[in-house]
Amino acid sequence: MNYPEKEKLSLYFHIPFCLSKCSYCDFVSFANSTAFHEPYINALLKELLLYKSTIDKNQISTIFIGGGTPTSLSDNLFELLIKSIDEILQLNCNSNNIEYTIEANPKTITSKKADTMKQYGINRVSLGLQSANEIELKVLNRIHSFKDLEESIDILKAHGISNINIDLMYAIANQTIESFKTSIQKVLALKPDHISCYSLILEEGTALYKLHKENKITFPTEDEDINMYELAVNMLTSAGYEHYEISNFALSGRKCSHNITYWKVKPYLGFGVSSHSFFDNSRYSNTSSIEEYIDLLSKNSLPIESTELIDDTMAFEEWIFLRLRMKEGINFEDINSRFSINFLASYKPKLDKLLNEGLLIYDASKVSLTLKGFELSNYAFLTLLS
C-alpha cells in the first residue's frame, strides 16, 4: 500500500540567554538571567509536547537551536534540553541524519557540551565569531577571542563534529578594509564548511545605536560597506565557497538547509519566547515576554501572541524578496504554478529595467540577481513589487 508522503517541516528552538548582551543585538535575549534558565527550558519542552501531534503528521527535515546563546546553559541543563528534544520527537539520536544545527559562542564550547551534541546527533554548529580583530570584538561587546574560536573548533572536531559555520560581520565601527581582510584570511585558514557574512545594521535601542547618536563612534561609509562586501565575495569564492545566498557561502554539499526553508517559504514551527512559525498558510508569533511565556505554558496554554493569514498577495511578495536572496533565483515554472500567472510575460518590462541596470539576469526559465543586484537588493525587490 502506498501512503501519501508527509510534508517536510523544519523546527526552530529559541534559547534567549547569553553571558553578555552584544552591543548591536536587538534580539529578544537576556544576559545574567540564570534564575529563568530552568523554568524556561521546562516551558519550552511543554510547548514542544503541545505541538507533538502536529509534528507527527509531518516529516522533520531540519532542526535549528538558536538564540541568544544556547550553549550558555549549564552543561547539565544543556544535556536535559537536547536529550528531551530527542525523546519527545523520537529522533533516536538523529538516526535519520537530518541537518541538526546549534548556535554557539566560541567561549561556551566545552567537552561535555560537545559530548552531548555528538550523542544526540547534532551535526552542525554555527559559531558566532563576527571578527578576528580584538579591538572590533570589544566594540561589539563579544566575550570571546579568536583563540577561543580555534579551541572550540578543535573540541568539536575531536568529538566528530566537523560541519561548522562561522559568522563574520563587516561595517563594524572603526573597521577598515584591511582589518576585515585579515579576519577573512584567518577564518579561511580554519577551512570551515560554511561562512555567513553580514553587514552590521544599527538597530534602534541597542548600545551601538546610542553611541552612534552621541557621535562617540564612527562607522564605515556606504561605499566602504559595499567594498567590504565585494572583498568578501571575491575572497570566499576564490577559496572555493559557493555564494549561494546574499550573505552565505558554502563548500560543496554544505549549504544550510534550515535557512533555505525560510528563503523558499517552506513550513516551519518555532518554539520559545518571540519565536515565529509559518504553517498552513499562516504566520504565528509567540509572546516576547519571558514571564508570560513561562506562565502560559504552566497552564498548558500556547504562548501565541498574534496570528496572520498569509493571502496570495502577501505570499507572492514573499516569494519575490525571499527567493531572490538566493543565487538560484526564481524558477518561472514554480512561481507560475503556485500563483497561476505567467511571470515572465507580466513582469518583463520591470525585468528589462533591472537587467539594463545590471541588477539581474534572466532567461526563459528563471531570474536571479547579479552581485550588484545583491548589493542593491532592496531596490530590486521594490522595483519588481511596485
VEXDREN-2710 file (C-alpha; in Angstrom, 1 decimal):
% VEXDREN-2710
k/r/px/py/pz
1/MET/0.0/0.0/0.0
2/ASN/1.3/3.5/-0.9
3/TYR/0.8/6.1/1.8
4/PRO/0.8/9.8/1.0
5/GLU/4.2/11.4/1.5
6/LYS/4.4/13.5/4.7
7/GLU/5.1/17.3/4.2
8/LYS/8.6/18.4/5.3
9/LEU/8.7/20.6/8.4
10/SER/11.6/22.5/10.0
11/LEU/11.8/23.2/13.7
12/TYR/13.4/26.1/15.4
13/PHE/14.1/26.4/19.2
14/HIS/14.9/29.8/20.7
15/ILE/17.2/29.9/23.7
16/PRO/17.2/33.6/24.7
17/PHE/20.0/33.5/27.2
18/CYS/23.6/34.7/26.8
19/LEU/26.6/35.5/29.0
20/SER/26.7/39.1/27.8
21/LYS/24.5/41.3/25.6
22/CYS/26.3/42.2/22.4
23/SER/26.3/46.0/21.6
24/TYR/24.5/45.5/18.3
25/CYS/21.9/42.9/19.4
26/ASP/18.2/43.8/19.2
27/PHE/17.0/40.1/19.5
28/VAL/14.9/39.0/22.5
29/SER/17.8/37.8/24.7
30/PHE/18.7/38.1/28.3
31/ALA/22.1/38.2/30.0
32/ASN/22.7/37.4/33.7
33/SER/19.3/35.7/34.0
34/THR/20.2/32.2/35.2
35/ALA/17.1/32.2/37.5
36/PHE/15.0/31.9/34.3
37/HIS/17.0/29.1/32.7
38/GLU/15.4/26.0/34.2
39/PRO/11.8/27.2/34.2
40/TYR/12.2/28.4/30.7
41/ILE/13.6/25.1/29.4
42/ASN/10.7/23.3/31.1
43/ALA/8.2/25.6/29.4
44/LEU/9.9/25.2/26.1
45/LEU/9.6/21.4/26.3
46/LYS/6.0/21.8/27.4
47/GLU/5.4/23.8/24.2
48/LEU/7.0/21.1/22.1
49/LEU/4.8/18.5/23.7
50/LEU/1.7/20.6/22.8
51/TYR/2.7/20.5/19.2
52/LYS/3.7/16.8/19.2
53/SER/0.6/15.6/17.3
54/THR/1.1/18.3/14.6
55/ILE/4.7/17.4/14.2
56/ASP/4.0/13.7/13.9
57/LYS/1.8/14.3/10.9
58/ASN/4.8/15.8/9.1
59/GLN/8.4/14.8/8.3
60/ILE/11.0/16.7/10.3
61/SER/13.6/18.0/7.7
62/THR/15.8/20.2/9.8
63/ILE/16.3/21.3/13.4
64/PHE/17.9/24.6/14.5
65/ILE/18.6/25.7/18.1
66/GLY/19.4/29.4/18.1
67/GLY/19.5/32.3/20.5
68/GLY/20.8/34.1/22.4
69/THR/23.5/31.5/23.1
70/PRO/22.1/28.0/23.6
71/THR/25.5/26.9/24.8
72/SER/25.4/29.4/27.7
73/LEU/23.2/27.0/29.6
74/SER/24.9/24.9/32.2
75/ASP/26.2/21.5/30.9
76/ASN/23.5/19.6/32.8
77/LEU/20.6/21.8/31.7
78/PHE/22.0/21.8/28.1
79/GLU/22.0/18.0/28.2
80/LEU/18.5/17.9/29.6
81/LEU/17.3/20.1/26.7
82/ILE/18.9/18.1/24.0
83/LYS/18.0/14.7/25.5
84/SER/14.4/15.8/26.0
85/ILE/14.0/17.1/22.4
86/ASP/15.4/13.7/21.2
87/GLU/13.0/11.7/23.3
88/ILE/9.9/13.8/22.6
89/LEU/10.5/13.8/18.9
90/GLN/11.7/10.2/18.9
91/LEU/14.8/11.2/16.9
92/ASN/16.7/8.2/18.1
93/CYS/19.8/10.3/18.4
94/ASN/19.1/11.7/14.9
95/SER/19.2/8.3/13.3
96/ASN/17.8/9.8/10.1
97/ASN/20.8/12.1/9.9
98/ILE/18.8/15.3/9.2
99/GLU/20.6/18.6/9.4
100/TYR/20.6/19.5/13.1
101/THR/22.3/22.8/13.9
102/ILE/23.1/24.7/17.1
103/GLU/24.4/28.2/17.5
104/ALA/27.3/28.8/19.9
105/ASN/29.6/31.5/21.2
106/PRO/33.2/30.2/20.9
107/LYS/33.7/30.9/24.6
108/THR/31.0/28.4/25.6
109/ILE/32.0/25.2/23.9
110/THR/33.0/22.6/26.4
111/SER/34.0/18.9/26.0
112/LYS/30.8/18.0/28.0
113/LYS/28.6/20.0/25.6
114/ALA/30.3/18.6/22.6
115/ASP/29.7/15.1/24.0
116/THR/26.0/15.9/24.3
117/MET/25.9/17.2/20.8
118/LYS/27.5/14.2/19.4
119/GLN/25.5/11.7/21.4
120/TYR/22.2/13.1/20.3
121/GLY/23.0/13.8/16.7
122/ILE/23.7/17.5/16.5
123/ASN/25.8/17.5/13.3
124/ARG/26.2/21.2/12.5
125/VAL/27.5/24.1/14.8
126/SER/27.3/27.8/13.9
127/LEU/30.0/29.7/15.7
128/GLY/29.5/33.5/16.2
129/LEU/32.9/34.9/15.6
130/GLN/32.0/38.2/14.0
131/SER/35.6/39.5/13.8
132/ALA/39.1/38.1/14.4
133/ASN/40.2/41.6/15.5
134/GLU/40.3/42.0/19.3
135/ILE/39.5/45.8/19.1
136/GLU/36.5/45.1/16.9
137/LEU/35.3/42.3/19.3
138/LYS/35.4/44.8/22.2
139/VAL/33.3/47.3/20.2
140/LEU/30.7/44.6/19.6
141/ASN/30.9/43.6/23.3
142/ARG/31.8/40.0/22.4
143/ILE/33.2/37.9/25.2
144/HIS/35.4/35.6/23.2
145/SER/38.7/35.9/21.4
146/PHE/39.9/34.4/18.1
147/LYS/41.9/31.9/20.1
148/ASP/38.6/30.8/21.7
149/LEU/37.2/30.1/18.2
150/GLU/40.2/28.0/17.3
151/GLU/39.9/26.0/20.6
152/SER/36.2/25.5/20.2
153/ILE/36.7/24.1/16.6
154/ASP/39.4/21.7/18.0
155/ILE/37.0/20.5/20.6
156/LEU/34.1/20.0/18.2
157/LYS/36.3/18.2/15.6
158/ALA/37.8/15.9/18.4
159/HIS/34.2/14.9/19.0
160/GLY/33.5/14.1/15.4
161/ILE/31.5/17.3/14.6
162/SER/33.1/18.9/11.5
163/ASN/30.2/20.7/9.8
164/ILE/30.9/24.2/11.1
165/ASN/29.7/27.6/10.1
166/ILE/31.5/30.8/11.1
167/ASP/29.7/34.1/11.3
168/LEU/31.6/37.2/10.1
169/MET/30.5/40.8/10.3
170/TYR/31.6/43.9/8.4
171/ALA/30.9/47.6/8.5
172/ILE/31.8/47.5/12.3
173/ALA/32.7/50.8/13.9
174/ASN/36.2/51.8/13.1
175/GLN/36.7/48.7/10.9
176/THR/38.9/49.1/7.8
177/ILE/39.1/47.1/4.6
178/GLU/42.5/45.8/5.8
179/SER/41.3/44.6/9.2
180/PHE/38.3/42.9/7.6
181/LYS/40.6/41.2/5.0
182/THR/42.7/39.9/7.9
183/SER/39.6/38.5/9.6
184/ILE/38.6/36.7/6.4
185/GLN/42.1/35.3/5.9
186/LYS/42.2/33.9/9.5
187/VAL/38.7/32.3/9.0
188/LEU/39.7/30.8/5.7
189/ALA/42.8/29.3/7.3
190/LEU/40.4/27.2/9.5
191/LYS/38.6/25.8/6.5
192/PRO/35.1/25.9/7.8
193/ASP/32.3/24.3/5.7
194/HIS/30.2/27.4/5.7
195/ILE/30.7/31.1/6.2
196/SER/27.9/33.7/6.8
197/CYS/29.0/37.3/6.2
198/TYR/26.7/40.1/7.3
199/SER/26.8/43.8/7.3
200/LEU/26.3/45.3/10.7
201/ILE/22.9/47.0/10.9
202/LEU/22.4/49.7/13.5
203/GLU/19.2/48.9/15.3
204/GLU/17.4/51.4/17.5
205/GLY/17.6/50.7/21.2
206/THR/21.0/49.0/21.0
207/ALA/24.1/50.1/22.8
208/LEU/25.9/50.8/19.5
209/TYR/22.9/52.9/18.2
210/LYS/23.2/55.1/21.4
211/LEU/26.9/55.6/20.9
212/HIS/26.4/56.5/17.2
213/LYS/23.7/59.0/18.1
214/GLU/26.0/60.6/20.6
215/ASN/28.7/60.8/17.9
216/LYS/31.1/58.7/20.0
217/ILE/31.9/56.1/17.3
218/THR/32.3/56.2/13.5
219/PHE/31.2/53.6/11.0
220/PRO/32.4/52.8/7.5
221/THR/30.7/54.8/4.7
222/GLU/28.2/53.2/2.4
223/ASP/30.9/52.9/-0.3
224/GLU/33.2/51.2/2.2
225/ASP/30.4/48.9/3.2
226/ILE/30.0/47.8/-0.4
227/ASN/33.8/47.4/-0.9
228/MET/33.9/45.1/2.1
229/TYR/31.1/43.0/0.8
230/GLU/32.7/42.7/-2.6
231/LEU/36.0/41.8/-0.9
232/ALA/34.3/39.0/1.0
233/VAL/32.6/37.7/-2.1
234/ASN/35.9/37.7/-4.1
235/MET/38.0/36.1/-1.4
236/LEU/35.4/33.4/-0.4
237/THR/34.5/32.4/-3.9
238/SER/38.2/32.3/-4.9
239/ALA/38.7/29.9/-1.9
240/GLY/36.1/27.5/-3.3
241/TYR/33.0/28.6/-1.5
242/GLU/29.7/28.9/-3.4
243/HIS/28.0/32.2/-2.9
244/TYR/24.5/30.7/-2.8
245/GLU/22.6/33.5/-0.9
246/ILE/23.2/37.2/-0.4
247/SER/25.2/36.7/2.8
248/ASN/26.0/33.0/2.8
249/PHE/28.9/30.9/1.3
250/ALA/29.3/27.1/1.4
251/LEU/31.6/24.4/0.4
252/SER/30.1/21.7/-1.8
253/GLY/27.2/19.9/-0.1
254/ARG/27.3/22.2/2.9
255/LYS/24.5/24.8/2.3
256/CYS/22.3/25.5/5.3
257/SER/19.2/23.5/4.6
258/HIS/17.3/25.1/7.5
259/ASN/17.8/28.6/6.3
260/ILE/16.8/27.5/2.8
261/THR/13.5/26.5/4.4
262/TYR/12.9/30.2/5.2
263/TRP/14.1/31.5/1.8
264/LYS/11.9/29.1/-0.1
265/VAL/8.9/29.9/2.1
266/LYS/8.5/26.3/3.4
267/PRO/6.7/25.4/6.6
268/TYR/8.4/25.7/10.0
269/LEU/7.5/25.7/13.6
270/GLY/9.3/28.0/16.1
271/PHE/9.4/27.2/19.9
272/GLY/10.3/29.6/22.6
273/VAL/9.8/33.3/23.5
274/SER/9.4/35.6/20.5
275/SER/9.6/32.7/18.1
276/HIS/7.7/32.7/14.8
277/SER/6.1/29.8/12.9
278/PHE/4.8/29.5/9.3
279/PHE/2.3/26.7/8.9
280/ASP/-0.9/26.1/7.0
281/ASN/-0.5/29.4/5.2
282/SER/-0.5/31.3/8.5
283/ARG/2.3/33.0/10.5
284/TYR/2.3/32.8/14.2
285/SER/4.3/34.9/16.7
286/ASN/4.9/33.9/20.3
287/THR/4.9/36.5/23.2
288/SER/8.2/38.3/23.7
289/SER/7.7/38.3/27.5
290/ILE/9.6/35.5/29.1
291/GLU/7.5/35.7/32.2
292/GLU/4.3/35.5/30.2
293/TYR/5.7/32.7/28.1
294/ILE/6.5/30.6/31.2
295/ASP/3.2/31.4/32.9
296/LEU/1.0/30.5/29.8
297/LEU/2.7/27.1/29.4
298/SER/2.4/26.3/33.1
299/LYS/-1.3/26.4/32.3
300/ASN/-0.9/24.3/29.2
301/SER/-1.8/27.3/27.0
302/LEU/0.1/28.1/23.8
303/PRO/2.1/31.3/24.1
304/ILE/0.9/32.7/20.7
305/GLU/0.6/36.5/20.7
306/SER/-0.5/37.0/17.1
307/THR/-1.7/35.1/14.0
308/GLU/-1.6/36.3/10.5
309/LEU/-3.2/34.6/7.5
310/ILE/-0.9/34.8/4.5
311/ASP/-3.0/35.5/1.5
312/ASP/-1.8/35.1/-2.1
313/THR/-0.7/38.7/-2.4
314/MET/1.5/38.5/0.6
315/ALA/2.7/35.1/-0.3
316/PHE/3.7/36.4/-3.8
317/GLU/5.6/39.3/-2.3
318/GLU/7.5/36.9/0.0
319/TRP/8.4/34.6/-2.9
320/ILE/9.9/37.6/-4.7
321/PHE/12.1/39.0/-1.9
322/LEU/13.0/35.7/-0.2
323/ARG/13.7/33.6/-3.3
324/LEU/15.7/36.3/-5.0
325/ARG/18.0/36.3/-1.9
326/MET/19.3/33.1/-3.3
327/LYS/21.7/32.8/-6.2
328/GLU/19.4/30.3/-7.9
329/GLY/16.7/32.9/-8.0
330/ILE/13.1/32.3/-9.1
331/ASN/12.1/29.5/-11.3
332/PHE/9.3/30.7/-13.6
333/GLU/7.6/27.2/-13.8
334/ASP/7.5/27.1/-10.0
335/ILE/6.1/30.6/-9.5
336/ASN/3.6/30.3/-12.4
337/SER/2.3/27.0/-10.9
338/ARG/2.0/28.4/-7.4
339/PHE/0.2/31.7/-8.3
340/SER/-1.5/30.8/-11.7
341/ILE/0.3/33.5/-13.6
342/ASN/2.8/34.0/-16.5
343/PHE/5.5/35.8/-14.5
344/LEU/7.8/36.5/-17.4
345/ALA/5.1/38.0/-19.6
346/SER/3.6/40.0/-16.7
347/TYR/6.9/41.3/-15.4
348/LYS/9.1/41.6/-18.5
349/PRO/9.2/45.5/-18.5
350/LYS/10.4/45.5/-14.9
351/LEU/12.8/42.7/-15.5
352/ASP/14.2/44.5/-18.5
353/LYS/14.7/47.7/-16.5
354/LEU/16.6/45.9/-13.8
355/LEU/18.5/43.9/-16.5
356/ASN/19.6/47.2/-18.1
357/GLU/20.7/48.5/-14.7
358/GLY/22.9/45.4/-14.3
359/LEU/20.9/44.1/-11.2
360/LEU/19.6/40.8/-12.6
361/ILE/19.8/38.3/-15.4
362/TYR/17.1/36.1/-16.7
363/ASP/16.3/33.7/-19.5
364/ALA/13.2/31.7/-20.5
365/SER/13.3/29.6/-17.3
366/LYS/14.4/31.7/-14.3
367/VAL/15.6/35.1/-13.0
368/SER/18.3/35.8/-10.5
369/LEU/20.2/38.8/-9.1
370/THR/23.7/39.7/-10.0
371/LEU/26.3/40.7/-7.4
372/LYS/25.3/44.3/-8.0
373/GLY/21.7/43.2/-7.6
374/PHE/22.6/41.6/-4.2
375/GLU/24.2/44.9/-3.1
376/LEU/21.0/46.9/-4.1
377/SER/18.6/44.1/-3.4
378/ASN/16.0/46.2/-1.6
379/TYR/15.8/48.5/-4.6
380/ALA/15.4/45.5/-6.9
381/PHE/12.6/44.0/-4.8
382/LEU/10.7/47.3/-4.6
383/THR/11.0/47.8/-8.3
384/LEU/9.5/44.3/-9.0
385/LEU/6.7/44.8/-6.5
386/SER/5.8/48.4/-7.1
END
